[in-house]
Amino acid sequence: MKRKMSLLLAFALLMSLIPVGVYAESAAYASSSIKKNGNSLFLIDPKITHPKDYKKIVGFELSFKRLEKGNLGGVMPISALMVARGNHGGKDFKFDMNGGFPQYVGSAKELVTFTDTNLGDMFFANASQLTFNGESVTAKFKGTKALFTNSTNVLTASGVFGSFQMTNVTWILGNPKETYSDKDESYKPVETKRYNDIPTVENGTKYNYVDIEVPTKGEGPFPVVMWIHGGGWTTLSRKSAFVSNTMNYLVSKGYAVVYAEYTLSQDMGQDVIQGSFPQDIYDLKAAVRFLRANAKKYNLDTNYIVSMGESAGGHLSTLLGTTNRNPNYEDLSMGNAGYSSDVQAMVSYFGPTNTNGLFAYALLGSKNIGNTELIKTASPYYQITADAPPLFLAHGEDDQTVPAMQSHVMESKARKLIGDENVTSRYFAHGPHASKSVFDAKPVMEAVEAFITKHHNDLKNPSPTESKPNFTSEYSNGAYISGLERGMFKPEESISRAEMATILTRVVGSKADITNELRFEDVAPGYWAAEAIAKVSALGIMSGYPDGTFKPEQPVTRGEMAALLLWLNPSTATPGDGFTDTAFNWYDWAINSAQGAGYIHGYPDGTFHPKQELTRAEAVVLLNQVLSRKPLNGQSQSTWTDVPNSYWAAGDIAAASMSLNRITKNE
């Protein structure tokens, strides 16, 4: 977790383009179009230079200079200039810092924010990263909509972090067909009643508190969404939420939102971390029991409680749901023992599902980093059963803090256990960890609300019992490998990501009949494996890289293969102890889990070589193992000219080269 902040990538603001004209104010300097309206606050009027055609303006270039650096809490350097449509005062650009995390709550609707931090997506809805070096810089924004109307005919720029001096503006004209809305188009806010700082445990700690917000419109009682904050299990509080707009949206849809606190891990100094688990889950289950015991007082419908969280909170949200009715995860002495702590649905934004490696360090404490039993106990991936409630997952494929594969393998296992109809997921090719512009945007908030409402309705109007579809238990019976030129298999050559994608589509068979728009910059529509890559991407088996590429010709590594095996055959076994060279590897959690399941083995010296390229023969042996395909040893004639019967993997290669029906006949 210590490397969390340095690993996050900035998500650059992208705007669709149309043919435009650029008109510089050659004779109009800052004094004519730009008026200083307060401390680092500027009013920008396009009518000074474009009195007749200002309604055609779709963008601008601003030249400005940073005079003074800003900071966050006196610790984190950050400078940011926010631009909004309309005439606004300094108080209209307001941040709420109560949760230890800056949340924009200003009435000025952000158009774009120019900032020097690569964490801009966490703080702003439309961040564009720049480098401020003390000299004047030029920042550009252009879109397709008209920036100005009769009533909204100026811009306001505010130095929300740091101090700036505006020097010039250049307007970009186009032929816009529509304009920006002055209202929030995502939802219509409603009045609410908020109960703050409510203790959930008698004589509890500072972590046993909730805030409750209920809509005033409607009689209630209101079904509950319990929000669980992120922060790496070590920081922040219930007052913080990266997806704050989503919380407001859910209230507007008739849900009560409860913001819950939980015990945090403590840094004891000298690299010693005192873990928060299991007290954190005890706190949250005690909070759920408290809500049910006091439902009438706060007008809550606690027959339906959804746990929802981001990052570390996403982990705790899914752990809360996957341990329903498990007495080992709650401390009834904390009160309201006669009430259930079960939740009826769970939502996770980019949360870990396997608490191995660095996650174990932050959650379980430094002394438990190698405690595989405790890691399994704290991992939703290992705790989920067929009785788990419905699950919603949202994750960015380029997340550099919590790998998206954590959600992919959880989804695979959940679909197998609780059925397709109870699992919803949203993945984004460009979705950095905690990106507000991605995860707190209208498409995701609507998807989350639709998921919550659907399962609420299902609970109120249960359908006749049906057998749940099984997503991963039955795979194609056909042959899944083919050779290369002249009847050769080339077993010792490395297997590329494109070849693996092709093999996996054959393995999953009809499940691969999913269409998905190609979205990788290095996979052209005519590329030989383009369709297979699109399918494995849609299924979540394989994903791309943060730069938007798939790297189809890059070899698959042994560590990457461990994660693929878990997707194909999720494991409930206790994680292995790992290998001497896999600690803190990107795939360490998958390697340990696959080791515990018996899918993989290391070398005699205790190493695994996770970054080593996987050979075609090794890939076949591992796939056969998880697919329960037995080697066909002793064949009279080898299928491949370069695979003699004496070759160590000949039987596995033969089994992968035939359909199971043919194998049965041969037997």
Buried (B, 14 or more C-beta within 10 A) or exposed (E): BEEBBEEBBBBEBEBEEEEBEEBEBEEBEBEBBBBEBBEBBBBBBBBBBBEEEBBBBBBBBBBBBBEEBBEBEEEEEBBBBBBBBBBBEBEBBEBBEEBBBBBBEBEBBBBBBBBBBBBBBBBBBBBBBBEBEEEBBEBBBBBBBBBBEEEBBBBBBBBBBBBBBBBBBBBBBBEBEEBBEEEEEBBEEBEBEEEEEBBBBEEBEEBBBBBBBBBEEEEBBBBBBBBBBBBBBBBBBBBBBBBBBBBBBBBBBBBBBBBBBBBBBEBEEEEEBEBBBBBBBBBBBBBBBBBBBBBEEBBBBBBBBBBBBBBBBBBBBBBBBBBBEBEEBBBBEBBBEEBBBBBBBBBBBBBBBBBBBBBBBBBBBBEBBBBBEBBBBBBBBBBBEEEBBBBBBBBBBBBBBBBBBBBBBBBBBBBBBBBEBBBBBBBBBBBBBBBBBBBBBBEBBBBBBEBBBBBBEBBEEEEEEEEBEEBBEEBBBEBBBEBEEEEEBBBEBBBBBBBBBBBBBBBBBEBBEBEEEBBBEBBEEEBEBBBBBBBBBBBBBBBBBBEBEBBBEBBBBBBBBBBBBBBBBBBBBBBBEBBEBBBEBBBBBBBBBBBBBEBBEBEEEEEBBBBBBBBBBBBBBBBBBBBEBEBBEEBEEBBBEBBEEEBEBBBBBBBBBBEBEBBEEEE
